[in-house]
Amino acid sequence: MLNATFYVGIAKLQAKHECSKSAAVLLALNEGLYRLEVISKEDYDLLARRYGRKLKDVIAQAQTSREPSHVPILTIEQTKEKQLMEQKDKQFKGILEEWDLHPSPEWRSKVFTEAEKWKDKLESAKLVLARANK
């Protein structure tokens, strides 16, 4: 049971962010946990973006997707993995552009080892390996 102050506060959050009641509660919880220094800045930012979305934007996104009743929401772990994959992909693409600038066998060996780890997940890592084997 929430007291009247909480109900009013949640209602104000709903109106301010034009979001559902559950999103407003989760947004408030996220804010509180971050201010208490219990969750990291990265997790806070991710959750603030997720729960601070306007309800009309969530509905519009659902209507434009192929499966209107399903709005994919990634877990924090999935989002971190996706960000890491994007970062590594960008890194390998940069390596390909700078390959000729680094003739050092040590550098190329290090890059090759790293690309080996990612070859099953990233096409750019496969391209680095192909370039290294030339």
N, C-alpha and C positions, 0 to 999 in steps of 0.2 A: 504494500500500500504506500503510495506516495502522498505526501502532504500537499496542500493547495499551492504552496510556493513552488514546488517542483512541477506540478501540473501547468502552472502559469508560465514558468520558465521554458518548459518543453513546447508549449503552444507558441510562445514567442519565437523559439528556434524554428519551429515548423513554418511559421509565417515568414520569418526573415530569409530562410533558405529554400522556401517553397518545397519542402520535402515531407516524407511520411513521418509518422510518429516514431516508428522504430529507428529510422535514419537519424532523427533529431536526438533520440536518446543515445544512440551509438556515437554520434558526433560529440555530444556533451561528455560521454564517458572517455572518448579519445582525448579530448581537450584536458580533462581532469588528470588522466593517467600521464599525459605528457608533462603537464605542469608539476606533477608530483615526482617527475623524473623516473618513472617506472618503465616507459617505453622510449625507444630511440627516436631521433628526429626523422629518420628515413621512414620508419613505421608510422609515425605521426602524420607525415606529409601524405603518405599513401592512403591512410585511412581517412584523412580530412578530405582528400579528393573524392574518395569513394562515397562517403556518407554526406558530403556537402553538396552533392549534385542535386540540381533542381529536379523535382519529380517529373515535370513536363519533359525534361531532357531524357530521363530514364525511359519514360513511356515512348517518346519519339524514337529512341534508339531501338527499343524492343519492336516497334512497328516496322522499322526499316530492315530489321534482320530477317533472315530466312525463316527462323522459327520465332514468331512473335512472342510466344510465352516464355522464351528462354533468353535471358540476358546473361552472357558469360561473365562471371566475376571470379577473378583469380585470387587464390590465397596469397598471403604475404610471401610465402616460400616460392610459389610459382612466379610471382612478380619479380622477386629477387633473382630467380634463375633466368627469367626472360631478360632482365636488365644485364645480367652477366653475359648472356649469350650475345646480346646486342653490342656490348662493350668489346668482347673478344672478336666478334665479326668485324667491327670497325678497326680494331687493332691489326688483324690479319690483312685487311684491305690496305691499311697504311703501310704495312711491311712490304706488300707486293709493289706498291708505288716507290718505295725507297730501297728496294732490293739491290739495285746496282750501286747505290751510294755506300753500301756496307759490305766490302769484300772480305772482311775479317772472318776467318773460319770459326773462331770462337762464337761470334755473334750469330752466324748462320747455324751453327750447331745448336745453340740455345733456342733459336727460333724454330728449328726443325723439331726439337724435343717437345716444345710447347704445342706445335701444330699437330704432332702425333696424338696428343691427348684429346684434341678437339676434332679430329678428322671425321668421326662418326656423327658429329652434331652440326658441323659448319662446313658449308661448301668452300668458304674462303680459306679454311685450314687445309682442305684438299688442294686448293690452288697453290698455296705456299709450299706444300710438300712436292707438288709437281715441279714447281720452279726450283726448289732445292735439289731435285734429282736431275736437273738438266746438266 
